[in-house]
C-alpha cells in the first residue's frame, strides 16, 4: 500500500518545524509548552492534525510566526493558509 506524497501545506509545516527546532529559544519554548519531546515530533510528522496544531502554535505568538516565516522564506499568511488547508 502506497502512502500519498506530502502536499504543499504539509511540506511548509515540516519546514516550519525544522526551522523551529534549529532555533534554540523557539525549540525550547515549543517543547516546553507542548510537552512533547523530539522523538514525539518524528512520530507525529505525518499527522495533519498535529501539523495544523503546530502551525496554530506559531500563529498564537506573532514574534514566533514572523521569525519562522522569515526563516523558511514565506509570508506569515502562507503559514496561516497552510494551517487552514491541513484542518480542511
Buried (B, 14 or more C-beta within 10 A) or exposed (E): EEEEEBEEBBBBBBBBBBBBBEBEEBBEBBBEEBEBEEEEBEEBBEEBEBBBBBBBBBBEBEEBBEBBBEBBEBEBEBBBBBBEBBBE
